[in-house]
């Protein structure tokens, strides 16, 4: 199932991301850059079942490596230190980040050849859409 996510994905749209960044506590200057950045998402999978997700942009490149259902420490693009776990639920990759008593999750699914990432913090939802690069 994870194989569907493997590849290089180019962002084509981002909705409500500023509100999402505000909700998770990102400062104004970082939000300004975050709103202008259209990162590529590169997903790879090795023979041991390790998944690597790399977000590449001119501003910053971040990378996480993990196995499904195993918690790991993550430093996010906005420098939060989170405990993160990624699960596969109904064909969606669900990434839950916990820090300072807060929790957010990013739900990614592949639909009609697009990768849709829904970022949720409380009742704030941002939707970022990617298409696969050939």
C-alpha positions in Angstrom: 0.0 0.0 0.0 2.8 2.4 0.8 4.2 1.9 -2.7 1.4 4.2 -4.1 3.1 7.1 -2.3 6.6 6.4 -3.6 7.9 9.0 -6.1 8.6 12.7 -6.5 5.5 14.9 -5.9 5.3 18.6 -7.0 3.0 20.9 -5.1 0.3 22.5 -7.2 -1.9 24.1 -4.6 -2.0 25.0 -0.9 -5.2 26.1 0.8 -5.6 27.5 4.3 -1.9 26.8 5.2 -1.4 30.1 6.9 -4.2 29.4 9.3 -2.8 25.9 10.0 0.7 27.3 10.7 -0.9 29.9 13.1 -2.8 27.1 14.8 0.4 25.1 15.5 2.2 28.2 16.7 4.4 29.2 13.8 5.7 32.8 14.0 4.8 35.5 11.4 8.2 35.6 9.6 8.4 31.8 9.2 4.7 31.8 8.0 5.5 34.4 5.3 8.2 32.1 3.9 6.1 29.0 4.4 3.3 30.5 2.4 5.5 31.3 -0.6 7.3 27.9 -0.6 6.1 25.2 -2.9 8.1 22.2 -1.8 8.5 18.9 -3.7 7.8 15.8 -1.6 10.0 12.8 -2.3 8.9 9.5 -0.9 11.1 6.4 -1.0 10.8 2.9 0.5 13.7 0.5 1.1 13.8 -3.3 1.3 13.7 -3.2 5.2 10.4 -1.3 5.1 11.9 2.0 6.1 10.1 5.0 4.6 11.8 8.2 3.8 9.9 11.4 3.2 11.9 14.4 2.1 10.4 17.9 1.6 12.6 19.9 -0.7 12.3 23.6 -1.4 14.6 26.6 -2.0 13.9 27.6 1.6 14.6 24.4 3.5 14.9 20.7 3.0 13.6 18.4 5.7 13.7 14.6 5.8 12.2 12.0 8.1 12.9 8.3 8.0 10.6 5.9 9.8 8.8 2.6 10.0 5.1 2.4 10.1 3.6 2.3 13.7 7.0 3.1 15.3 7.3 6.4 17.2 10.3 8.6 16.4 11.7 12.0 17.2 11.2 14.6 14.5 12.4 18.2 14.2 9.8 19.9 11.9 10.5 22.5 9.2 9.4 25.2 11.8 11.8 23.7 14.4 9.2 22.1 16.7 10.6 19.0 18.4 7.9 16.4 18.1 7.3 12.7 18.9 5.8 11.4 15.6 4.2 8.2 14.6 3.0 7.3 11.0 0.3 4.7 10.4 -1.4 3.4 7.4 -5.2 3.7 7.8 -7.6 2.9 5.0 -4.9 3.5 2.4 -3.9 6.9 3.9 -0.6 7.7 5.5 -1.4 9.4 8.8 1.4 11.3 10.5 0.7 12.3 14.1 3.0 14.8 15.7 2.9 15.5 19.5 4.7 18.2 21.4 4.2 20.3 24.5 0.8 18.7 25.2 -0.4 19.5 21.6 -1.1 17.2 18.7 -1.5 17.7 15.0 -1.9 15.2 12.2 -1.2 15.2 8.5 -3.2 12.7 6.5 -1.9 11.9 3.0 -3.7 10.0 0.3 -3.3 9.3 -3.3 -6.5 10.0 -5.3 -6.9 10.3 -9.1 -3.1 10.5 -9.5 -2.7 13.3 -7.0 -1.3 13.2 -3.5 -3.6 15.1 -1.1 -2.1 16.2 2.2 -4.6 17.3 4.9 -3.0 19.1 7.8 -5.2 19.2 10.9 -4.8 21.2 14.1 -8.1 21.2 16.1 -10.7 22.4 13.7 -8.3 24.1 11.3 -7.6 22.1 8.2 -5.2 23.0 5.4 -5.1 21.1 2.1 -2.0 20.8 0.0 -2.2 19.1 -3.4 0.7 17.5 -5.3 1.0 15.8 -8.7 3.6 13.2 -9.5 6.6 14.3 -11.5 7.4 12.0 -14.4 
